[in-house]
Amino acid sequence: MNYRVLNVETIIDYISNIKSVMNYFGSDEIRADEIGDGNLNYVYKISSVKNPQKALIAKQAVPFLRCVGEDFPLSRERMIYEIRALQKFYTIFPSFVPKIHHASEEMSLVVMDYLGSHIIMRKGLIGGVKYKNFSGHISTYMAATLYYTSSLYLSSAQKRELVERFNGNRELCKLTEDLVFSFPFMEHETNDNENVENNPDAQKLFSDMEFKEKVLELKYKFMTQSDALLHGDLHTGSIMINENDTYIIDPEFAFVGPFGFDVGALLANLVNNYIHHSVVTKDEDYKSWLLLTIKDILEKFSEKFLSFWSESKESALLVDGYLDEVSLKNYKERFVKNILRDSVGFAGCKMARRVYGVAGVEEIRGIEDEALRADAERMALKIAREFVIKYDKIESIDEILEIMKNAG
Amino acid sequence: MNYRVLNVETIIDYISNIKSVMNYFGSDEIRADEIGDGNLNYVYKISSVKNPQKALIAKQAVPFLRCVGEDFPLSRERMIYEIRALQKFYTIFPSFVPKIHHASEEMSLVVMDYLGSHIIMRKGLIGGVKYKNFSGHISTYMAATLYYTSSLYLSSAQKRELVERFNGNRELCKLTEDLVFSFPFMEHETNDNENVENNPDAQKLFSDMEFKEKVLELKYKFMTQSDALLHGDLHTGSIMINENDTYIIDPEFAFVGPFGFDVGALLANLVNNYIHHSVVTKDEDYKSWLLLTIKDILEKFSEKFLSFWSESKESALLVDGYLDEVSLKNYKERFVKNILRDSVGFAGCKMARRVYGVAGVEEIRGIEDEALRADAERMALKIAREFVIKYDKIESIDEILEIMKNAG
């Protein structure tokens, strides 16, 4: 099938020829409604006319930045990696990934479950909703997707095949290299430059060489450390949630990279939410819930990662019988501690880049009151700096929480 | 061209149809002589009948282990990576790599310069020959091949293309994972088991969990740290040398891996030679030359790596202007120090694996006197252990030399 951009009408024709999708709708007449307001892709809700709850999502990538238009080209190849990652993560842990009903790399298109009763987690967190199942779900998701795509589980050949399937996602990896690790910490046209000019905090950040050397160390890890298949952009806007379920969507940045990058992205976004509530709502009860949630996620992530690891004796890394039990236990615990350390470092980069970089987060850049927004930015930079400077010496999860509590 | 195994007769027909090779011989009649005694490939000298000095080498991989026969299959795909690596390294620094006159990935065959006036360096070193140009040559070769294939020089996309070209070399990477990092440190059928049974030194090594945990750390780096295109097997048997020239051959293990692995392989082999002379010839003058040579190689490698790095301002890693000059200098010096540290660790693994593992080195396993050979093995294990345990805390090149001097 040759690639062509579909619209709200032609997508019905396209869908009507896809058996797996039509099996879902049976004999129902279907309609399409454009629902996406994303920057990159077109998103349609495909639903039964007589039963609108019976619905799927169709998402198609176009070869330009959708929010700007055809003058801003961006390769649609990214959908290849989103499809491959959704499929891979679904096979690892289906309960946290929307089911795929149809995918076409040629058409840069995927049809999957419609999550009609879920909201984007960031909105829920800003609204002060407590998700009691979240730490359990996300820790399982991260431990499973990272462990089962790593050299700790796969054979040497399987790991290289995985690298091969995702190595081509160069355009989005390059975006992260630039927009997370470099441009937000120097004068650059892509920054939120209205906020940078005559801002002593921005100038202080841009000239903080101790911080920036450590960021460079982390950027190098991002580029060269091939631990596991990452989601690559695991912020709270990539999570669809309700009281019961958690779904992780939009893995278009997927590639084989360092373990700590996904965990760090999530941590950064929870800390940004903590900052929002520290400065805007001053809701101490919610802040305590966030602190507990972070602690719980990191503890459970470590436990589950080690638990998955205990089930397999042989892998690219391990030959059964190579280490005795005590040494193997020590080795694994040190290994997981290093994942947490890297996570803290990456979280610091991800938080700091949101302050002056091209893509702010709603929790901070969305604060309308200028003085409060400046308070939130300072708090974010303070925590981010400590995370980045201290990451490789962090000994416990409590130290991470202390850094947060002392900043606000 | 469909693959077929050539012999001393059919290779003449094959060669006669290759324009680039026939241009070299002009109108001369040519002959072929099998000269290789390698384990893996067939090697022929193709020469002019009337002027035997006018010669090239043709090397063809076969889909089995040549020294055993067709019953021991080994994919001939390895020649794809040898050809690609020879071509890549030749473009980086042609004076240290034999010139390729013809290469065919389909035929698993390469035709290159005949190095008739050079010997395998290991034989020269055992014979006590001092190569005055060697440290200059090899430090340039290593600094150039590693720097120019790393994220410190390449763009993000170029680096991913390089990974793609070599990621498939899975069979030989797996060989290294098993035979360098795992099997030689545990009971295993591939070991030199006559020497393992009832040998208290072997039992001590196999139960040395502190050492083995560190080896596992280094194995993990080997498998997941994608720094630069490595030769992958840079021992002194992969170097052809004479008074004036140094050629690095046989890069069939090439893949994108950790910087320190090539430097460490070379270091290990020079230390093994130092052990040979400590135990067998007791030639103090030659030992001093070896110590000086090692120091010189590591110092010059660091200087040249930094010097190449100073010439480019932008790369996958660096954006011009991101760090000020002082910080950039600090960052780079710390970076190169870490390469040397990893090199010491990898050297330790490579030395230790030669003691009981499947492939010994002539300098140690070739010692006929049993008592002397046992002395050499103990000295190798002592140095290897210190290298592996201390590698990540090494502060200076002199510390490396001290470990060697204190062992013998």
Chai-1 contact restraints between the chains, C-beta under 6 A:
chainA,res_idxA,chainB,res_idxB,connection_type,confidence,min_distance_angstrom,max_distance_angstrom,comment,restraint_id
A,S151,B,M223,contact,1.0,0.0,6.0,A-B,restraint_1
A,S151,B,T224,contact,1.0,0.0,6.0,A-B,restraint_2
A,S156,B,K174,contact,1.0,0.0,6.0,A-B,restraint_3
A,S156,B,E177,contact,1.0,0.0,6.0,A-B,restraint_4
A,A157,B,R170,contact,1.0,0.0,6.0,A-B,restraint_5
A,R160,B,N167,contact,1.0,0.0,6.0,A-B,restraint_6
A,R160,B,R170,contact,1.0,0.0,6.0,A-B,restraint_7
A,V163,B,N167,contact,1.0,0.0,6.0,A-B,restraint_8
A,E164,B,N167,contact,1.0,0.0,6.0,A-B,restraint_9
A,N167,B,R160,contact,1.0,0.0,6.0,A-B,restraint_10
A,N167,B,V163,contact,1.0,0.0,6.0,A-B,restraint_11
A,N167,B,E164,contact,1.0,0.0,6.0,A-B,restraint_12
A,R170,B,A157,contact,1.0,0.0,6.0,A-B,restraint_13
A,R170,B,R160,contact,1.0,0.0,6.0,A-B,restraint_14
A,K174,B,S156,contact,1.0,0.0,6.0,A-B,restraint_15
A,E177,B,S156,contact,1.0,0.0,6.0,A-B,restraint_16
A,S182,B,V319,contact,1.0,0.0,6.0,A-B,restraint_17
A,S182,B,Y322,contact,1.0,0.0,6.0,A-B,restraint_18
A,M186,B,Y322,contact,1.0,0.0,6.0,A-B,restraint_19
A,M209,B,D324,contact,1.0,0.0,6.0,A-B,restraint_20
A,M209,B,S327,contact,1.0,0.0,6.0,A-B,restraint_21
A,K212,B,L323,contact,1.0,0.0,6.0,A-B,restraint_22
A,E213,B,S327,contact,1.0,0.0,6.0,A-B,restraint_23
A,E213,B,Y331,contact,1.0,0.0,6.0,A-B,restraint_24
A,Y220,B,L317,contact,1.0,0.0,6.0,A-B,restraint_25
A,M223,B,S151,contact,1.0,0.0,6.0,A-B,restraint_26
A,M223,B,A316,contact,1.0,0.0,6.0,A-B,restraint_27
A,T224,B,S226,contact,1.0,0.0,6.0,A-B,restraint_28
A,T224,B,D227,contact,1.0,0.0,6.0,A-B,restraint_29
A,S226,B,T224,contact,1.0,0.0,6.0,A-B,restraint_30
A,S226,B,S226,contact,1.0,0.0,6.0,A-B,restraint_31
A,D227,B,T224,contact,1.0,0.0,6.0,A-B,restraint_32
A,A316,B,M223,contact,1.0,0.0,6.0,A-B,restraint_33
A,L317,B,Y220,contact,1.0,0.0,6.0,A-B,restraint_34
A,V319,B,S182,contact,1.0,0.0,6.0,A-B,restraint_35
A,Y322,B,S182,contact,1.0,0.0,6.0,A-B,restraint_36
A,Y322,B,M186,contact,1.0,0.0,6.0,A-B,restraint_37
A,L323,B,K212,contact,1.0,0.0,6.0,A-B,restraint_38
A,D324,B,M209,contact,1.0,0.0,6.0,A-B,restraint_39
A,S327,B,M209,contact,1.0,0.0,6.0,A-B,restraint_40
A,S327,B,E213,contact,1.0,0.0,6.0,A-B,restraint_41
A,Y331,B,E213,contact,1.0,0.0,6.0,A-B,restraint_42
